[in-house]
Amino acid sequence: MVKQKQMNYLKFLYASFMTTNREIAEIFEDFGLMEYKHMMWAMNDMVKNGVEFDMDIDSLRDLKSDNTNELIAKLITQIENSLKNKNTNGVDEETLKRFKSDEEYMLSVLKTLNDDTKITAFDEHKTLKNIEITPKQADAFNFFLIGETFKEYELITIYSYLKAHINDNVEAVNCFADLASDSIYHLKRFAKYAAELGTLSFVRSIDKEKYINVEIVKFLKENIEEEIGAEKECLILAEQIGNDDLSNFLLFISRQEVYHAELLDRALSHLKK
């Protein structure tokens, strides 16, 4: 069930990056965030009921589409298959009823959508709609986006897994919830820029040793250093790109990285008690 829900939320989010129809993109994004909540509820139930799980995913490449209608058809199939999923071990009956109710609504909405706009998220045109950018600036920004998109997905996965497994420590859980929420926001921003450049790439499964049986205190200490390092990387890239609009965005992200380091430090202090 965790894999199903994870694939659902990722496919909806990626669909929201791929289409240029803003109204439809908002629907996809809303459904993606709803499916992320489903995943967390399933994880919480399974931890409570002593059922083990991992965070593996299948390839997302089959989501690649020529136009939005083709994309909509693939999402309809995704939710139809999700509704048929019988792998419910460890998930409470009331939770499953909520999943069914939500996904039946999603399906009804998806079946009303119609848009044959061409998808350009993968054609590598490397231009931005409202920002003038040189090929050199585009390459530097794209290199940053590829690495950071996968990094944010990795952090979403780790924070979500840890949050489900330490639910007896409310303060630390709240820190991980904030961190996961910010990482989802960052992934969305980075992937939307990549799609606008025509260089969108799909995330992939991360190694299990990154989140299963990790020494949480050691992990938090290492990630505090990584967040401080990420702040410096954003500042350096902002200077290298030299574009006011993109530099402003990167400076904003750099300030968020400082806040993330503070959240990690707060989680560390609560877990040490």
Backbone as CSV, one residue per row, in Angstrom:
resi,resn,N_x,N_y,N_z,CA_x,CA_y,CA_z,C_x,C_y,C_z
1,MET,0.823,-1.219,0.000,0.000,0.000,0.000,0.855,1.266,0.000
2,VAL,1.981,1.237,0.734,2.843,2.421,0.782,3.386,2.746,-0.605
3,LYS,3.828,1.702,-1.340,4.332,1.949,-2.700,3.230,2.520,-3.590
4,GLN,2.027,1.971,-3.504,0.913,2.459,-4.320,0.666,3.938,-4.058
5,LYS,0.617,4.301,-2.777,0.338,5.688,-2.426,1.488,6.609,-2.819
6,GLN,2.699,6.100,-2.690,3.854,6.907,-3.074,3.874,7.149,-4.589
7,MET,3.567,6.101,-5.356,3.495,6.259,-6.808,2.371,7.216,-7.191
8,ASN,1.254,7.136,-6.471,0.136,8.035,-6.759,0.537,9.495,-6.560
9,TYR,1.115,9.784,-5.405,1.424,11.192,-5.127,2.498,11.720,-6.063
10,LEU,3.485,10.886,-6.388,4.544,11.330,-7.297,4.015,11.553,-8.718
11,LYS,3.157,10.657,-9.181,2.625,10.809,-10.540,1.739,12.050,-10.662
12,PHE,0.945,12.322,-9.646,0.124,13.531,-9.696,0.986,14.792,-9.644
13,LEU,2.000,14.791,-8.770,2.862,15.967,-8.698,3.592,16.179,-10.017
14,TYR,4.146,15.105,-10.580,4.863,15.245,-11.850,3.921,15.678,-12.969
15,ALA,2.706,15.180,-12.943,1.722,15.605,-13.941,1.465,17.104,-13.825
16,SER,1.458,17.626,-12.590,1.235,19.062,-12.385,2.407,19.879,-12.934
17,PHE,3.620,19.298,-12.938,4.770,19.994,-13.511,4.722,19.965,-15.038
18,MET,4.202,18.867,-15.585,4.267,18.633,-17.021,3.275,19.460,-17.829
19,THR,2.051,19.611,-17.328,1.042,20.340,-18.110,1.214,21.844,-17.952
20,THR,0.931,22.581,-19.016,0.992,24.047,-18.956,-0.381,24.650,-18.686
21,ASN,-1.401,23.810,-18.564,-2.743,24.276,-18.216,-2.783,24.463,-16.694
22,ARG,-2.775,25.719,-16.239,-2.650,26.010,-14.812,-3.819,25.473,-13.991
23,GLU,-5.030,25.530,-14.535,-6.199,25.033,-13.804,-6.088,23.525,-13.581
24,ILE,-5.701,22.802,-14.605,-5.540,21.351,-14.486,-4.344,21.020,-13.601
25,ALA,-3.268,21.801,-13.719,-2.079,21.577,-12.891,-2.420,21.702,-11.404
26,GLU,-3.265,22.659,-11.055,-3.673,22.833,-9.651,-4.447,21.621,-9.150
27,ILE,-5.308,21.064,-9.996,-6.051,19.854,-9.616,-5.085,18.699,-9.379
28,PHE,-4.121,18.519,-10.291,-3.135,17.449,-10.139,-2.334,17.623,-8.847
29,GLU,-1.929,18.866,-8.584,-1.133,19.128,-7.381,-1.928,18.839,-6.114
30,ASP,-3.183,19.284,-6.090,-4.052,19.021,-4.926,-4.192,17.520,-4.687
31,PHE,-4.411,16.764,-5.757,-4.572,15.320,-5.620,-3.261,14.663,-5.195
32,GLY,-2.135,15.196,-5.682,-0.843,14.660,-5.280,-0.602,14.832,-3.787
33,LEU,-0.928,15.999,-3.267,-0.742,16.255,-1.832,-1.706,15.412,-1.000
34,MET,-2.904,15.163,-1.543,-3.859,14.290,-0.866,-3.313,12.858,-0.799
35,GLU,-2.714,12.400,-1.889,-2.158,11.050,-1.915,-0.937,10.941,-1.000
36,TYR,-0.188,12.030,-0.840,0.922,12.022,0.124,0.376,11.818,1.541
37,LYS,-0.712,12.498,1.863,-1.340,12.297,3.175,-1.805,10.852,3.338
38,HIS,-2.384,10.292,2.272,-2.783,8.881,2.310,-1.586,8.005,2.656
39,MET,-0.449,8.272,2.007,0.756,7.483,2.259,1.149,7.562,3.734
40,MET,1.110,8.770,4.300,1.496,8.932,5.706,0.526,8.202,6.630
41,TRP,-0.784,8.256,6.318,-1.753,7.536,7.145,-1.519,6.030,7.067
42,ALA,-1.232,5.527,5.883,-0.953,4.097,5.726,0.295,3.713,6.517
43,MET,1.338,4.549,6.439,2.576,4.278,7.171,2.338,4.279,8.676
44,ASN,1.589,5.254,9.161,1.305,5.331,10.598,0.551,4.093,11.077
45,ASP,-0.449,3.652,10.305,-1.204,2.444,10.660,-0.291,1.220,10.684
46,MET,0.569,1.095,9.678,1.422,-0.088,9.568,2.459,-0.144,10.688
47,VAL,2.997,1.017,11.071,3.929,1.054,12.212,3.186,0.652,13.481
48,LYS,2.002,1.212,13.682,1.185,0.903,14.863,0.848,-0.584,14.939
49,ASN,0.588,-1.179,13.770,0.171,-2.582,13.719,1.326,-3.558,13.507
50,GLY,2.556,-3.052,13.566,3.741,-3.911,13.500,4.016,-4.512,12.134
51,VAL,3.615,-3.836,11.070,3.834,-4.335,9.706,4.975,-3.543,9.066
52,GLU,6.016,-4.222,8.631,7.174,-3.553,8.044,6.903,-3.148,6.590
53,PHE,7.609,-2.121,6.133,7.479,-1.657,4.755,8.754,-0.906,4.366
54,ASP,8.931,-0.711,3.058,10.036,0.131,2.597,9.466,1.228,1.714
55,MET,10.345,2.065,1.183,9.928,3.223,0.398,10.319,3.092,-1.074
56,ASP,10.477,1.861,-1.548,10.824,1.637,-2.955,9.707,2.133,-3.868
57,ILE,10.108,2.612,-5.041,9.119,2.988,-6.060,9.514,2.361,-7.392
58,ASP,8.548,2.263,-8.297,8.829,1.830,-9.662,9.222,3.055,-10.495
59,SER,9.674,2.813,-11.704,10.035,3.917,-12.596,8.805,4.773,-12.899
60,LEU,9.039,6.065,-12.990,7.974,7.007,-13.337,7.967,7.346,-14.830
61,ARG,8.873,6.755,-15.573,9.050,7.142,-16.982,7.813,6.888,-17.850
62,ASP,6.977,5.923,-17.426,5.787,5.648,-18.229,4.764,6.783,-18.154
63,LEU,5.015,7.776,-17.298,4.122,8.930,-17.216,4.375,9.924,-18.356
64,LYS,5.530,9.830,-18.978,5.894,10.742,-20.066,4.824,10.692,-21.156
65,SER,4.336,11.867,-21.559,3.209,11.939,-22.497,3.440,13.040,-23.521
66,ASP,2.754,12.943,-24.647,2.861,13.957,-25.699,1.950,15.151,-25.446
67,ASN,0.802,14.901,-24.796,-0.139,15.989,-24.528,-0.880,15.733,-23.214
68,THR,-1.617,16.730,-22.763,-2.270,16.638,-21.451,-3.365,15.577,-21.417
69,ASN,-4.096,15.382,-22.505,-5.136,14.345,-22.505,-4.543,12.951,-22.323
70,GLU,-3.401,12.716,-22.948,-2.723,11.428,-22.761,-2.302,11.262,-21.304
71,LEU,-1.848,12.342,-20.698,-1.448,12.343,-19.290,-2.643,12.065,-18.389
72,ILE,-3.761,12.704,-18.669,-4.993,12.492,-17.881,-5.410,11.021,-17.935
73,ALA,-5.344,10.425,-19.119,-5.723,9.014,-19.276,-4.844,8.113,-18.412
74,LYS,-3.560,8.440,-18.328,-2.645,7.633,-17.510,-2.951,7.787,-16.023
75,LEU,-3.341,8.971,-15.606,-3.694,9.187,-14.196,-5.005,8.485,-13.845
76,ILE,-5.938,8.460,-14.774,-7.190,7.723,-14.552,-6.883,6.248,-14.318
77,THR,-6.021,5.681,-15.154,-5.622,4.274,-14.987,-4.931,4.067,-13.645
78,GLN,-4.079,5.025,-13.247,-3.364,4.933,-11.971,-4.338,4.841,-10.801
79,ILE,-5.350,5.694,-10.799,-6.310,5.696,-9.687,-7.248,4.494,-9.753
80,GLU,-7.616,4.070,-10.945,-8.430,2.857,-11.068,-7.690,1.659,-10.481
81,ASN,-6.395,1.568,-10.754,-5.586,0.472,-10.207,-5.422,0.615,-8.695
82,SER,-5.313,1.848,-8.231,-5.191,2.092,-6.791,-6.448,1.634,-6.058
83,LEU,-7.610,1.900,-6.635,-8.875,1.480,-6.024,-9.009,-0.043,-5.971
84,LYS,-8.328,-0.738,-6.890,-8.380,-2.208,-6.925,-7.308,-2.862,-6.058
85,ASN,-6.403,-2.063,-5.504,-5.264,-2.595,-4.752,-5.745,-3.358,-3.513
86,LYS,-5.376,-4.632,-3.447,-5.776,-5.479,-2.316,-4.655,-5.657,-1.283
87,ASN,-3.503,-5.037,-1.528,-2.366,-5.163,-0.613,-2.542,-4.168,0.539
88,THR,-3.437,-4.506,1.457,-3.834,-3.580,2.518,-3.363,-4.042,3.904
89,ASN,-2.446,-4.972,3.969,-1.982,-5.521,5.247,-1.462,-4.414,6.167
90,GLY,-2.029,-4.336,7.367,-1.569,-3.383,8.370,-2.265,-2.040,8.324
91,VAL,-3.113,-1.799,7.316,-3.818,-0.521,7.213,-5.226,-0.674,7.781
92,ASP,-5.599,0.196,8.694,-6.890,0.097,9.369,-8.057,0.257,8.394
93,GLU,-9.166,-0.388,8.713,-10.340,-0.364,7.849,-10.871,1.055,7.629
94,GLU,-10.887,1.852,8.684,-11.373,3.228,8.551,-10.490,4.047,7.614
95,THR,-9.193,3.797,7.654,-8.256,4.491,6.761,-8.536,4.105,5.317
96,LEU,-8.771,2.812,5.078,-9.058,2.324,3.729,-10.351,2.926,3.179
97,LYS,-11.340,3.111,4.047,-12.598,3.731,3.617,-12.359,5.161,3.160
98,ARG,-11.488,5.873,3.881,-11.149,7.257,3.501,-10.441,7.264,2.149
99,PHE,-9.498,6.331,1.963,-8.799,6.238,0.673,-9.803,6.064,-0.467
100,LYS,-10.735,5.138,-0.275,-11.718,4.821,-1.316,-12.589,6.042,-1.638
101,SER,-13.047,6.710,-0.604,-13.889,7.887,-0.796,-13.147,8.981,-1.561
102,ASP,-11.915,9.256,-1.149,-11.116,10.304,-1.797,-10.825,9.961,-3.250
103,GLU,-10.436,8.710,-3.489,-10.024,8.336,-4.849,-11.210,8.208,-5.804
104,GLU,-12.368,7.858,-5.288,-13.557,7.851,-6.146,-13.885,9.276,-6.597
105,TYR,-13.677,10.240,-5.692,-13.876,11.644,-6.064,-12.828,12.073,-7.098
106,MET,-11.551,11.735,-6.853,-10.487,12.076,-7.801,-10.814,11.551,-9.198
107,LEU,-11.269,10.315,-9.247,-11.584,9.671,-10.528,-12.704,10.415,-11.248
108,SER,-13.710,10.828,-10.498,-14.840,11.537,-11.112,-14.382,12.871,-11.698
109,VAL,-13.461,13.547,-11.011,-12.945,14.827,-11.509,-12.065,14.616,-12.732
110,LEU,-11.165,13.639,-12.664,-10.248,13.374,-13.783,-11.010,13.091,-15.073
111,LYS,-12.133,12.402,-14.953,-12.910,12.023,-16.141,-13.627,13.208,-16.788
112,THR,-13.639,14.355,-16.117,-14.259,15.555,-16.703,-13.232,16.435,-17.418
113,LEU,-11.941,16.151,-17.225,-10.895,17.019,-17.771,-10.642,16.732,-19.244
114,ASN,-10.357,17.791,-19.976,-10.077,17.654,-21.410,-9.146,18.777,-21.853
115,ASP,-7.949,18.423,-22.303,-6.997,19.418,-22.777,-5.943,18.719,-23.626
116,ASP,-5.819,19.129,-24.879,-4.885,18.447,-25.775,-3.596,19.243,-26.000
117,THR,-3.300,20.171,-25.067,-2.083,20.979,-25.173,-0.836,20.088,-25.183
118,LYS,0.091,20.430,-26.071,1.345,19.676,-26.182,2.172,19.848,-24.912
119,ILE,2.825,18.781,-24.481,3.714,18.818,-23.319,5.142,19.064,-23.794
120,THR,5.779,20.107,-23.233,7.135,20.498,-23.655,8.156,20.354,-22.524
121,ALA,7.780,19.639,-21.470,8.627,19.550,-20.272,9.904,18.751,-20.475
122,PHE,10.013,18.041,-21.616,11.176,17.174,-21.843,11.944,17.514,-23.134
123,ASP,11.572,18.604,-23.803,12.157,18.848,-25.137,13.488,19.618,-25.124
124,GLU,13.976,19.989,-23.934,15.304,20.605,-23.751,15.481,21.924,-24.508
125,HIS,14.431,22.735,-24.556,14.558,24.042,-25.227,15.387,25.032,-24.407
126,LYS,15.454,24.836,-23.091,16.306,25.604,-22.168,16.085,27.116,-22.236
127,THR,14.823,27.496,-22.244,14.448,28.902,-22.108,13.362,29.010,-21.049
128,LEU,13.231,30.190,-20.443,12.189,30.438,-19.452,11.209,31.474,-20.000
129,LYS,9.959,31.322,-19.652,8.894,32.123,-20.263,9.060,33.614,-20.008
130,ASN,9.273,34.001,-18.753,9.287,35.422,-18.404,10.641,35.910,-17.893
131,ILE,11.665,35.086,-18.070,13.007,35.452,-17.607,14.000,35.256,-18.745
132,GLU,14.742,36.295,-19.066,15.785,36.160,-20.081,16.981,35.445,-19.468
133,ILE,17.455,34.416,-20.159,18.533,33.592,-19.616,19.438,33.135,-20.758
134,THR,20.747,33.237,-20.556,21.691,32.815,-21.588,21.850,31.296,-21.540
135,PRO,22.351,30.692,-22.621,22.590,29.235,-22.599,23.495,28.811,-21.447
136,LYS,24.502,29.613,-21.139,25.412,29.277,-20.037,24.682,29.321,-18.702
137,GLN,23.861,30.351,-18.510,23.075,30.447,-17.277,22.085,29.289,-17.176
138,ALA,21.465,28.947,-18.299,20.486,27.852,-18.323,21.146,26.537,-17.940
139,ASP,22.348,26.280,-18.464,23.059,25.032,-18.146,23.422,24.960,-16.665
140,ALA,23.905,26.083,-16.108,24.276,26.105,-14.689,23.053,25.898,-13.809
141,PHE,21.959,26.567,-14.156,20.725,26.440,-13.380,20.156,25.033,-13.497
142,ASN,20.187,24.473,-14.701,19.661,23.123,-14.920,20.443,22.080,-14.134
143,PHE,21.764,22.208,-14.104,22.608,21.277,-13.345,22.223,21.301,-11.867
144,PHE,21.993,22.497,-11.354,21.558,22.663,-9.967,20.194,22.002,-9.740
145,LEU,19.253,22.226,-10.660,17.892,21.700,-10.510,17.853,20.181,-10.495
146,ILE,18.640,19.545,-11.367,18.655,18.076,-11.427,19.079,17.485,-10.092
147,GLY,20.193,17.992,-9.548,20.701,17.469,-8.279,19.778,17.761,-7.114
148,GLU,19.252,18.975,-7.066,18.432,19.380,-5.933,17.053,18.720,-5.938
149,THR,16.503,18.461,-7.121,15.202,17.785,-7.187,15.295,16.392,-6.570
150,PHE,16.349,15.648,-6.952,16.489,14.310,-6.382,16.801,14.385,-4.887
151,LYS,17.622,15.355,-4.494,17.955,15.507,-3.073,16.695,15.771,-2.246
152,GLU,15.812,16.638,-2.763,14.589,16.946,-2.011,13.679,15.727,-1.920
153,TYR,13.598,14.930,-2.998,12.786,13.705,-2.929,13.376,12.750,-1.895
154,GLU,14.688,12.652,-1.875,15.359,11.792,-0.892,15.009,12.244,0.523
155,LEU,15.038,13.550,0.760,14.726,14.072,2.092,13.250,13.868,2.447
156,ILE,12.353,14.063,1.487,10.923,13.797,1.731,10.747,12.361,2.204
157,THR,11.409,11.436,1.508,11.295,10.010,1.832,11.821,9.718,3.228
158,ILE,13.000,10.242,3.541,13.625,9.978,4.843,12.820,10.608,5.975
159,TYR,12.459,11.888,5.821,11.706,12.568,6.879,10.354,11.895,7.106
160,SER,9.700,11.481,6.033,8.391,10.835,6.162,8.509,9.504,6.887
161,TYR,9.531,8.733,6.522,9.751,7.422,7.159,10.074,7.596,8.648
162,LEU,10.973,8.550,8.961,11.345,8.773,10.361,10.159,9.289,11.158
163,LYS,9.385,10.180,10.556,8.205,10.731,11.233,7.241,9.615,11.639
164,ALA,7.023,8.640,10.751,6.102,7.542,11.054,6.641,6.628,12.150
165,HIS,7.969,6.542,12.252,8.570,5.587,13.185,8.925,6.174,14.559
166,ILE,8.836,7.493,14.710,9.120,8.076,16.036,7.908,8.866,16.522
167,ASN,6.707,8.350,16.230,5.494,9.106,16.526,5.194,9.245,18.014
168,ASP,6.071,8.704,18.872,5.887,8.870,20.313,6.586,10.134,20.824
169,ASN,7.338,10.815,19.925,8.046,12.042,20.299,7.430,13.199,19.510
170,VAL,6.444,13.849,20.123,5.632,14.840,19.406,6.478,15.979,18.852
171,GLU,7.429,16.487,19.657,8.235,17.625,19.204,9.072,17.264,17.987
172,ALA,9.708,16.087,18.013,10.524,15.659,16.878,9.656,15.388,15.656
173,VAL,8.476,14.788,15.874,7.538,14.525,14.771,7.151,15.836,14.091
174,ASN,6.879,16.875,14.871,6.507,18.172,14.306,7.647,18.753,13.465
175,CYS,8.879,18.579,13.932,10.042,19.057,13.170,10.148,18.318,11.840
176,PHE,9.993,16.989,11.870,10.085,16.205,10.638,8.928,16.537,9.687
177,ALA,7.746,16.827,10.249,6.605,17.202,9.407,6.892,18.514,8.681
178,ASP,7.465,19.495,9.408,7.827,20.777,8.783,8.895,20.581,7.715
179,LEU,9.888,19.750,8.009,10.973,19.509,7.061,10.461,18.821,5.795
180,ALA,9.588,17.835,5.972,9.018,17.145,4.807,8.183,18.101,3.968
181,SER,7.402,18.951,4.636,6.565,19.923,3.932,7.414,20.892,3.116
182,ASP,8.501,21.390,3.716,9.387,22.308,2.995,10.091,21.615,1.840
183,SER,10.468,20.352,2.024,11.131,19.611,0.943,10.175,19.366,-0.223
184,ILE,8.902,19.120,0.085,7.902,18.985,-0.981,7.782,20.300,-1.743
185,TYR,7.758,21.408,-1.015,7.682,22.717,-1.666,8.902,22.940,-2.562
186,HIS,10.084,22.644,-2.055,11.304,22.821,-2.845,11.294,21.940,-4.088
187,LEU,10.898,20.678,-3.926,10.829,19.781,-5.081,9.893,20.362,-6.141
188,LYS,8.740,20.881,-5.709,7.794,21.461,-6.661,8.406,22.645,-7.393
189,ARG,9.068,23.535,-6.670,9.659,24.718,-7.295,10.764,24.332,-8.275
190,PHE,11.640,23.420,-7.853,12.745,23.011,-8.724,12.225,22.306,-9.978
191,ALA,11.268,21.393,-9.781,10.752,20.619,-10.916,9.962,21.514,-11.879
192,LYS,9.264,22.508,-11.357,8.521,23.421,-12.237,9.468,24.235,-13.106
193,TYR,10.579,24.675,-12.523,11.585,25.382,-13.316,12.177,24.449,-14.372
194,ALA,12.467,23.198,-13.979,13.030,22.230,-14.935,12.050,21.976,-16.083
195,ALA,10.774,21.836,-15.763,9.765,21.620,-16.801,9.686,22.818,-17.741
196,GLU,9.806,24.022,-17.184,9.766,25.231,-18.009,10.983,25.300,-18.933
197,LEU,12.121,24.786,-18.457,13.334,24.719,-19.280,13.267,23.595,-20.314
198,GLY,12.322,22.650,-20.099,12.242,21.475,-20.972,13.217,20.392,-20.577
199,THR,13.646,20.402,-19.303,14.666,19.442,-18.841,14.190,18.646,-17.624
200,LEU,12.878,18.455,-17.509,12.328,17.731,-16.360,12.853,16.298,-16.329
201,SER,13.286,15.856,-15.140,13.749,14.474,-14.978,13.005,13.842,-13.815
202,PHE,12.824,12.526,-13.880,12.068,11.806,-12.857,12.966,11.343,-11.721
203,VAL,12.428,11.388,-10.498,13.154,10.844,-9.347,13.116,9.321,-9.414
204,ARG,13.946,8.684,-8.617,14.020,7.219,-8.589,14.140,6.765,-7.137
205,SER,14.035,5.441,-6.924,14.141,4.884,-5.573,15.473,5.250,-4.934
206,ILE,15.447,5.423,-3.614,16.691,5.664,-2.885,17.069,4.398,-2.122
207,ASP,18.334,4.286,-1.782,18.836,3.101,-1.081,18.176,2.967,0.291
208,LYS,17.793,1.747,0.630,17.107,1.501,1.910,17.947,1.893,3.115
209,GLU,19.284,1.740,2.997,20.138,2.043,4.150,20.122,3.526,4.509
210,LYS,19.557,4.354,3.638,19.472,5.783,3.941,18.354,6.096,4.935
211,TYR,17.396,5.158,5.100,16.290,5.463,6.015,15.930,4.318,6.959
212,ILE,16.273,3.061,6.633,15.947,1.937,7.509,17.099,1.685,8.474
213,ASN,16.756,1.595,9.759,17.736,1.324,10.814,18.875,2.333,10.844
214,VAL,18.566,3.597,10.535,19.602,4.630,10.602,19.782,5.074,12.048
215,GLU,20.986,5.527,12.370,21.219,6.153,13.664,20.717,7.590,13.544
216,ILE,19.553,7.852,14.121,18.880,9.127,13.880,19.728,10.317,14.330
217,VAL,20.360,10.218,15.499,21.171,11.336,15.992,22.310,11.628,15.029
218,LYS,22.979,10.561,14.532,24.078,10.724,13.578,23.552,11.337,12.273
219,PHE,22.402,10.854,11.816,21.799,11.369,10.593,21.502,12.860,10.720
220,LEU,20.925,13.263,11.858,20.570,14.663,12.049,21.805,15.553,12.069
221,LYS,22.855,15.113,12.751,24.084,15.903,12.807,24.678,16.097,11.413
222,GLU,24.690,15.013,10.625,25.238,15.094,9.269,24.399,16.013,8.391
223,ASN,23.083,15.962,8.560,22.213,16.772,7.718,22.225,18.247,8.106
224,ILE,22.519,18.548,9.361,22.697,19.947,9.758,23.854,20.545,8.960
225,GLU,24.957,19.778,8.866,26.113,20.240,8.086,25.764,20.372,6.607
226,GLU,24.971,19.426,6.092,24.579,19.464,4.677,23.709,20.678,4.368
227,GLU,22.810,21.015,5.279,21.940,22.176,5.058,22.757,23.472,5.047
228,ILE,23.752,23.552,5.936,24.626,24.730,5.954,25.422,24.811,4.650
229,GLY,25.877,23.632,4.176,26.599,23.578,2.898,25.704,23.960,1.731
230,ALA,24.431,23.542,1.778,23.482,23.856,0.706,23.218,25.354,0.638
231,GLU,23.203,26.007,1.790,23.020,27.468,1.809,24.146,28.140,1.027
232,LYS,25.382,27.698,1.279,26.536,28.292,0.597,26.490,28.026,-0.907
233,GLU,26.058,26.806,-1.290,25.951,26.456,-2.716,24.963,27.378,-3.429
234,CYS,23.840,27.656,-2.784,22.835,28.547,-3.383,23.400,29.955,-3.574
235,LEU,24.145,30.432,-2.588,24.729,31.773,-2.685,25.755,31.845,-3.811
236,ILE,26.582,30.806,-3.939,27.592,30.763,-5.002,26.925,30.721,-6.371
237,LEU,25.885,29.871,-6.506,25.193,29.743,-7.789,24.493,31.053,-8.154
238,ALA,23.900,31.722,-7.168,23.227,33.002,-7.427,24.210,34.001,-8.021
239,GLU,25.417,34.008,-7.485,26.455,34.920,-8.001,26.908,34.500,-9.394
240,GLN,27.063,33.180,-9.618,27.512,32.677,-10.916,26.497,32.979,-12.018
241,ILE,25.216,32.772,-11.728,24.177,32.968,-12.741,24.034,34.446,-13.088
242,GLY,24.058,35.306,-12.073,24.024,36.737,-12.328,22.727,37.242,-12.915
243,ASN,21.647,36.465,-12.761,20.331,36.896,-13.230,19.508,37.301,-12.010
244,ASP,18.993,38.527,-12.009,18.333,39.054,-10.810,17.162,38.187,-10.347
245,ASP,16.321,37.749,-11.296,15.139,36.957,-10.929,15.535,35.612,-10.325
246,LEU,16.456,34.907,-10.979,16.872,33.599,-10.489,17.712,33.731,-9.218
247,SER,18.519,34.786,-9.149,19.331,35.009,-7.947,18.437,35.246,-6.736
248,ASN,17.345,35.989,-6.930,16.401,36.243,-5.844,15.779,34.942,-5.348
249,PHE,15.428,34.058,-6.298,14.874,32.744,-5.945,15.897,31.922,-5.164
250,LEU,17.145,31.907,-5.630,18.192,31.114,-4.979,18.527,31.660,-3.591
251,LEU,18.491,32.973,-3.423,18.726,33.568,-2.105,17.622,33.181,-1.133
252,PHE,16.385,33.129,-1.650,15.251,32.672,-0.838,15.471,31.227,-0.387
253,ILE,15.892,30.356,-1.311,16.146,28.958,-0.973,17.282,28.853,0.040
254,SER,18.306,29.693,-0.108,19.444,29.651,0.824,18.997,29.984,2.244
255,ARG,18.067,30.935,2.364,17.563,31.286,3.696,16.741,30.139,4.289
256,GLN,16.023,29.426,3.414,15.258,28.261,3.879,16.187,27.162,4.400
257,GLU,17.338,27.013,3.761,18.284,25.986,4.195,18.774,26.269,5.618
258,VAL,18.947,27.536,5.952,19.346,27.917,7.311,18.259,27.500,8.305
259,TYR,17.000,27.753,7.926,15.878,27.370,8.780,15.810,25.856,8.949
260,HIS,16.116,25.111,7.878,16.101,23.651,7.956,17.156,23.154,8.936
261,ALA,18.322,23.778,8.905,19.377,23.400,9.855,18.901,23.636,11.291
262,GLU,18.172,24.728,11.502,17.634,25.019,12.834,16.593,23.979,13.245
263,LEU,15.737,23.557,12.302,14.733,22.534,12.596,15.390,21.199,12.931
264,LEU,16.422,20.842,12.181,17.142,19.598,12.443,17.790,19.640,13.822
265,ASP,18.340,20.784,14.175,18.963,20.942,15.490,17.912,20.820,16.586
266,ARG,16.717,21.363,16.329,15.632,21.262,17.305,15.187,19.807,17.469
267,ALA,15.057,19.081,16.349,14.689,17.668,16.418,15.742,16.879,17.184
268,LEU,17.004,17.212,16.933,18.110,16.544,17.624,18.017,16.753,19.126
269,SER,17.714,17.978,19.553,17.634,18.255,20.978,16.501,17.490,21.634
270,HIS,15.379,17.319,20.943,14.244,16.573,21.501,14.534,15.081,21.562
271,LEU,15.244,14.549,20.579,15.538,13.123,20.564,16.622,12.736,21.566
272,LYS,17.429,13.690,21.950,18.497,13.427,22.920,17.987,13.356,24.342
273,LYS,16.756,13.887,24.569,16.202,13.929,25.932,15.915,12.538,26.472
